[in-house]
Amino acid sequence: MCPMKMSENNHVVALGKNVEVITVKHRRVTFYYPATCLEIRGEKCRVMHQSKKDDGGFALIEDVPLGMVRPEPPQPPNKQYSLFFVGDIVDCKHDGGWWKCKVTKKDGHGTLTVTFEHPALGGHYHRMMTRGSLRLHQEWSPHIPGEWLLSNMFVTVDSTESEGSSSDCS
């Protein structure tokens, strides 16, 4: 057993470190569950989920393909990254995981409306969230180990969707 593993797509996962298990529904990345890497064997990673429980109420431990595990994204360097704009691609803390979504409306009083796909509900789902339940969405670079890329920041959106507040932040 080696302490660090790099798969064929330059994916780095370290034993004992926090990771995220990627969940794909309908051929699209839908959400990321926080977990801890317990063991790496070949192209499989044994993880202990931080928010999912087994039938006995204990933290769920499962083997997942190494390609479906990514390191935990880095924290933003300063508070500037807790400001969100209409059109930003963000992750929303929901049902124990991080769901990729888009800020679609500034509601005021520190809340934003986000829109994401929710396979269990069969389509798009709108949810009002506080800034503390959001983070900027970052993609793990498959080409450069250790590189994280911000997704589609400050995207121009239709003014009817944003109610004219695309330049406002919360």
LOLUM-242481 format. One record per residue: x, y, z of N, C-alpha, C in turn. Coordinates in steps of 0.1 Angstrom, whole numbers, padded with zeros to 4 digits, always signed. Example, Ala and Ser with C-alpha at 12.3 -4.5 7.8 and 13.67 -1.06 7.14 Angstrom:
+0132-0057+0078+0123-0045+0078+0132-0033+0078 +0128-0022+0071+0137-0011+0071+0129+0000+0079 
END
This chain:
+0008-0012+0000+0000+0000+0000+0009+0012+0000 +0007+0021-0009+0015+0034-0010+0007+0045-0004 +0014+0055+0001+0008+0066+0008+0001+0076-0002 +0004+0076-0014-0002+0085-0024-0003+0078-0037 -0014+0080-0044-0016+0073-0057-0020+0083-0068 -0013+0081-0079-0017+0089-0091-0022+0080-0102 -0034+0082-0106-0040+0073-0116-0036+0078-0130 -0041+0071-0140-0038+0075-0153-0042+0089-0157 -0051+0095-0150-0055+0108-0154-0049+0119-0144 -0038+0116-0138-0031+0125-0130-0038+0129-0117 -0047+0120-0113-0055+0123-0101-0048+0119-0088 -0046+0128-0079-0038+0125-0067-0047+0125-0055 -0046+0114-0048-0054+0112-0036-0044+0106-0025 -0045+0112-0013-0035+0107-0002-0043+0100+0009 -0037+0090+0014-0043+0083+0026-0045+0092+0038 -0056+0090+0044-0059+0098+0056-0064+0112+0054 -0064+0117+0041-0068+0130+0038-0083+0131+0034 -0088+0143+0036-0102+0145+0032-0103+0146+0017 -0113+0139+0011-0115+0138-0003-0130+0141-0006 -0133+0141-0018-0147+0142-0022-0150+0131-0032 -0161+0124-0030-0165+0113-0039-0175+0119-0049 -0172+0118-0062-0179+0124-0072-0191+0114-0076 -0203+0120-0076-0215+0112-0080-0220+0117-0093 -0222+0107-0102-0226+0110-0116-0240+0105-0118 -0249+0113-0122-0263+0109-0126-0266+0114-0140 -0271+0105-0148-0275+0109-0162-0263+0114-0169 -0251+0108-0167-0238+0112-0174-0233+0126-0171 -0237+0131-0160-0233+0145-0155-0229+0144-0141 -0218+0151-0137-0214+0152-0123-0225+0160-0116 -0231+0154-0106-0242+0160-0099-0238+0166-0086 -0231+0158-0078-0227+0163-0065-0215+0156-0060 -0209+0161-0049-0197+0156-0043-0199+0154-0028 -0197+0141-0024-0198+0138-0010-0185+0139-0003 -0184+0146+0009-0171+0146+0016-0168+0133+0023 -0156+0129+0022-0152+0116+0028-0137+0116+0032 -0132+0106+0037-0118+0104+0041-0112+0092+0034 -0101+0093+0028-0094+0082+0021-0088+0073+0031 -0093+0060+0032-0087+0051+0042-0077+0041+0036 -0078+0038+0023-0069+0028+0017-0070+0029+0001 -0059+0027-0005-0059+0026-0020-0053+0013-0024 -0061+0006-0033-0057-0007-0038-0060-0007-0053 -0049-0007-0061-0050-0006-0075-0058+0007-0079 -0069+0005-0086-0076+0017-0091-0089+0018-0082 -0089+0013-0070-0100+0015-0060-0095+0023-0048 -0104+0031-0043-0101+0038-0031-0112+0035-0020 -0108+0031-0008-0118+0028+0002-0119+0041+0010 -0132+0046+0011-0134+0059+0017-0144+0057+0029 -0143+0066+0038-0153+0067+0049-0160+0080+0047 -0173+0079+0044-0181+0091+0042-0183+0099+0055 -0183+0112+0053-0185+0121+0065-0200+0124+0067 -0208+0122+0057-0222+0126+0059-0232+0115+0056 -0227+0104+0050-0236+0092+0047-0234+0082+0058 -0245+0075+0062-0245+0065+0072-0249+0052+0066 -0244+0041+0072-0248+0027+0068-0261+0024+0076 -0266+0012+0074-0279+0008+0080-0278+0008+0095 -0266+0006+0101-0265+0006+0116-0263+0020+0121 -0263+0030+0113-0261+0044+0117-0246+0049+0118 -0237+0040+0114-0223+0044+0114-0219+0050+0101 -0208+0057+0101-0203+0063+0088-0201+0052+0078 -0207+0055+0066-0206+0045+0055-0192+0044+0050 -0187+0032+0049-0174+0029+0043-0176+0021+0030 -0170+0025+0019-0172+0018+0006-0160+0020-0002 -0158+0010-0012-0148+0011-0022-0154+0018-0034 -0147+0028-0039-0151+0035-0051-0140+0035-0061 -0143+0036-0074-0132+0038-0084-0123+0050-0081 -0110+0049-0082-0102+0060-0079-0105+0073-0087 -0109+0070-0100-0113+0081-0108-0125+0089-0104 -0133+0084-0094-0144+0090-0089-0141+0097-0075 -0129+0099-0072-0124+0105-0060-0115+0116-0063 -0117+0128-0057-0108+0139-0059-0104+0145-0046 -0093+0152-0045-0089+0158-0032-0099+0168-0029 -0100+0172-0016-0109+0183-0011-0104+0196-0017 -0113+0204-0023-0109+0216-0029-0103+0226-0018 -0094+0234-0022-0087+0243-0013-0097+0254-0008 -0095+0259+0004-0103+0270+0009-0100+0283+0001 -0110+0292+0000-0106+0304-0007-0096+0312+0001 -0088+0320-0006-0077+0327+0001-0081+0339+0009 -0093+0345+0006-0098+0356+0014-0113+0357+0013 -0119+0367+0021-0133+0368+0021-0139+0373+0008 -0131+0378-0001-0136+0383-0014-0143+0371-0021 -0139+0359-0019-0144+0347-0025-0157+0342-0019 -0162+0349-0009-0175+0346-0003-0186+0355-0009 -0182+0364-0018-0192+0372-0025-0196+0365-0038 -0209+0364-0040-0214+0356-0052-0222+0365-0060 -0222+0364-0073-0229+0372-0083-0238+0363-0091 -0249+0369-0096-0258+0362-0104-0251+0356-0116 -0252+0344-0119-0245+0337-0130-0233+0329-0126 -0228+0331-0113-0217+0323-0108-0220+0309-0107 -0211+0300-0111-0212+0286-0108-0207+0283-0094 -0215+0277-0086-0211+0275-0072-0214+0261-0068 -0210+0257-0056-0214+0244-0050-0223+0248-0038 -0234+0241-0037-0244+0243-0026-0244+0231-0017 -0243+0234-0004-0243+0223+0006-0258+0219+0008 -0261+0206+0004-0275+0201+0004-0275+0186+0005 -0283+0181+0013-0284+0166+0015-0271+0159+0018 -0262+0166+0026-0249+0160+0030-0238+0161+0019 -0241+0167+0008-0231+0168-0002-0230+0182-0008 -0221+0184-0017-0219+0196-0024-0225+0195-0038 -0235+0202-0042-0242+0201-0055-0237+0213-0064 -0233+0210-0076-0229+0220-0085-0242+0227-0090 -0242+0241-0089-0254+0248-0093-0250+0262-0098 -0260+0270-0101-0258+0284-0106-0266+0293-0098 -0260+0305-0095-0267+0315-0088-0276+0322-0098 -0289+0322-0095-0299+0327-0105-0306+0339-0100 -0304+0343-0087-0311+0355-0082-0305+0359-0069 -0304+0372-0067-0300+0377-0054-0313+0381-0047 -0316+0375-0036-0328+0377-0029-0327+0388-0018 -0315+0392-0014-0314+0402-0004-0313+0395+0010 -0309+0403+0020-0308+0398+0033-0298+0386+0034 -0288+0386+0025-0278+0376+0026-0282+0362+0020 -0293+0362+0013-0297+0349+0006-0297+0351-0009 -0295+0339-0015-0294+0338-0030-0303+0327-0034 -0308+0327-0046-0315+0316-0052-0305+0309-0061 -0304+0296-0059-0295+0288-0068-0304+0277-0075 -0299+0273-0087-0307+0264-0095-0297+0252-0098 -0302+0240-0096-0293+0228-0099-0302+0217-0103 -0296+0207-0109-0304+0195-0113-0304+0185-0101 -0316+0180-0098-0318+0171-0087-0325+0158-0093 -0316+0148-0095-0322+0136-0102-0333+0129-0094 -0333+0130-0081-0344+0124-0073-0357+0131-0076 -0357+0144-0079-0369+0152-0081-0372+0153-0096 -0363+0147-0104-0366+0146-0119-0364+0159-0127 -0355+0168-0123-0353+0180-0131-0346+0191-0123 -0348+0203-0128-0342+0215-0121-0349+0218-0108 -0340+0222-0099-0345+0225-0085-0340+0239-0081 -0348+0247-0076-0345+0260-0071-0345+0260-0056 -0335+0266-0050-0334+0267-0036-0328+0280-0031 -0334+0286-0021-0328+0298-0015-0318+0293-0005 -0306+0299-0006-0295+0296+0003-0288+0308+0009 -0281+0306+0020-0273+0317+0025-0259+0315+0020 -0251+0326+0020-0237+0325+0015-0229+0314+0023 -0232+0312+0035-0224+0302+0043-0226+0288+0038 -0236+0285+0030-0239+0272+0025-0234+0271+0010 -0227+0281+0006-0222+0280-0008-0206+0282-0008 -0201+0276-0019-0186+0278-0022-0185+0280-0037 -0174+0287-0041-0172+0287-0055-0169+0273-0061 -0175+0270-0072-0172+0257-0078-0158+0257-0084 -0151+0246-0081-0138+0244-0087-0137+0230-0093 -0130+0229-0104-0128+0217-0111-0114+0212-0109 -0112+0200-0106-0098+0194-0105-0093+0192-0119 -0081+0198-0121-0075+0197-0134-0070+0183-0137 -0075+0177-0147-0070+0163-0151-0057+0163-0157 -0052+0175-0161-0039+0175-0169-0027+0180-0160 -0030+0187-0149-0019+0192-0141-0022+0189-0127 -0015+0179-0121-0017+0175-0107-0017+0187-0098 -0026+0187-0089-0026+0198-0079-0032+0211-0083 -0037+0212-0095-0043+0224-0100-0058+0224-0099 -0064+0235-0094-0078+0236-0093-0082+0248-0102 -0093+0247-0109-0098+0257-0118-0112+0262-0114 -0113+0275-0113-0126+0281-0110-0135+0280-0123 -0148+0277-0121-0157+0275-0133-0165+0287-0136 -0164+0292-0148-0174+0302-0153-0177+0313-0144 -0168+0320-0139-0170+0331-0130-0175+0343-0138 -0184+0351-0132-0189+0363-0137-0194+0362-0151 -0203+0352-0153-0209+0349-0166-0221+0359-0168 -0222+0365-0180-0233+0374-0183-0246+0365-0183 -0256+0371-0177-0269+0363-0177-0280+0372-0182 -0290+0367-0187-0302+0374-0192-0308+0382-0181 -0311+0395-0183-0315+0404-0173-0329+0400-0168 -0337+0392-0175-0350+0388-0170-0348+0377-0159 -0337+0369-0161-0334+0359-0151-0329+0365-0138 -0321+0375-0139-0314+0381-0127-0322+0393-0122 -0332+0397-0128-0340+0408-0123-0331+0421-0122 -0322+0422-0132-0314+0434-0133-0303+0436-0122 -0300+0425-0115-0290+0426-0104-0277+0418-0107 -0274+0417-0120-0262+0409-0123-0249+0415-0118 -0249+0428-0115-0237+0434-0109-0237+0435-0094 -0248+0431-0088-0249+0431-0074-0243+0419-0067 -0238+0421-0056-0233+0409-0048-0240+0409-0035 -0239+0398-0028-0245+0397-0015-0235+0396-0004 
END
